[in-house]
């Protein structure tokens, strides 16, 4: 697989202290630069920036595999063991899943684990894993 350069994503939050707790402590994202209005975090090497703003809408969903997938959402594709460890940390922290961790396409091309949950501000996150990372874009 080709090396991937880090992406950058800015997203709204209403409380930077709570953002530090959720992204820093629960998800384990190291903190970078910050100000009174934003915080940079490293989400598995990708730069995400929590900016103080208004509330996020949870109105949009798309049906996928019998689940209502929140749109928009963001996240990272992780190695299997890291995905399982993150799922355990999220459960341990008492965070409710929008879609519980499960395996899609079992035994097929593109077999993957996925889970969805919201941050405290209404931003939807999806974390995935693949048994074979070379199948990330397989048809």
N, C-alpha and C positions, 0 to 999 in steps of 0.2 A: 504494500500500500504506500502511496506517496505521502511524504511528510505534509502535514497540514499547518498552515500559518494560523496564528490566533485570530479569532474574530473579536469584534468590539460590539457591545450592546448596552445602550442606556435604557433604563426603565424607571417607572415612577414608584416612589414609596412615600409614606406620610410621616415616618418616624425613623430617623437615622440610628437611634439607639436600638430600636427593635430590628432594624436591618442588620446591624452589627451582630446581634444575638442570632438571628436566623441564618444569615449567610456565613458569618464568621464562625460561630460556635456550633450550630447544628449541621450545616452543610460542609463546614471545614474549609471555607474559602479564605486564604490569607488576604489581609487588607493591604492596599497600596496607599496612594495619595488620597487626601480627603480635604474637604472644606466644611463650612457650616451648612452647605446645601447639597453635597454629594460625597459619595465614597466609592473608590475603585476597589474591586475585589478580583482575585484570580480564581476563576471557576475552571479548575483543571487546566490552567495555563491560558485561559481565554479571559479577556478583560471585560468585565461587566461593571456597570456604573449605576449605583442606586442614587437617583436624583429626587429631592423632595418635590412633590407635586400633589395633585388631587387624587381622588380614588380611581381605581381601575374597574372597568365594567366586566362582569362575568356573563354577559348576554349571549355570546356567540359560541356555538358548539357544532361539530360535524359528527354524524354517525360513522363509527369505524368499528368493525367486529362486534357489533351489539353494544358499544359503549358510546357515550356522548363526550367526544374529545373537545376540550376547550381550545378556542382559537381567539387570539394568538397564544402561543406558548413557546418556550425556549428551554434548552437543556443541553446535555452533552451525551455522546455515546461513549460508554465506559467499558473497560475490560470486565469480564463476567464477575470476578471476585469483588472488584470495587463496586459494581452495581448492587450485588447482594449486600455488601457492607453498608452502602448508602441506604438501601431499603430498610435495613435493621435499625440504623440511626434515626431515620425518619419515624419509624414505628415507635421506637423507644422515646422519642421526643413528644409523642402523643399527637403528631400531625395526622390529620385525616387524609386519606388518599381519595382523589377524584376517581381514579382507576387504580385498583390494587395491583401490585406487581404480578405480571403474568407473562406467559410465553405465547407469542404469535407465530404462526406458520411452522408449528412443531414438525420436525422431520422434513421440511420443505426448504427450497431455496429462500434465503433471507430469514431463517429462523432467528428470532430475537426476543429478548425480554424487554418489557416496557412498564413504566409506572408514571402516573401523573399526580401532582398535588399542587396546592396553591401556597404561595408565601403569605405572610400576614397581611399583605396589602392587596391581595386579589390577583397577583401575577401568577399565571399558570406555568408550571415547569414540567417537562417530560425528561426522564432519563432512560436511555436505552442501553442495551448490550447485545452483542452478536456472538454466537458460538464460533463463527468464522468471520472476523472483521473484513475479510476480502469480499464478503457478500453484502456490504453496506449499500451498494448501489446495484446489486444484482437484480435482474428481471425474472 
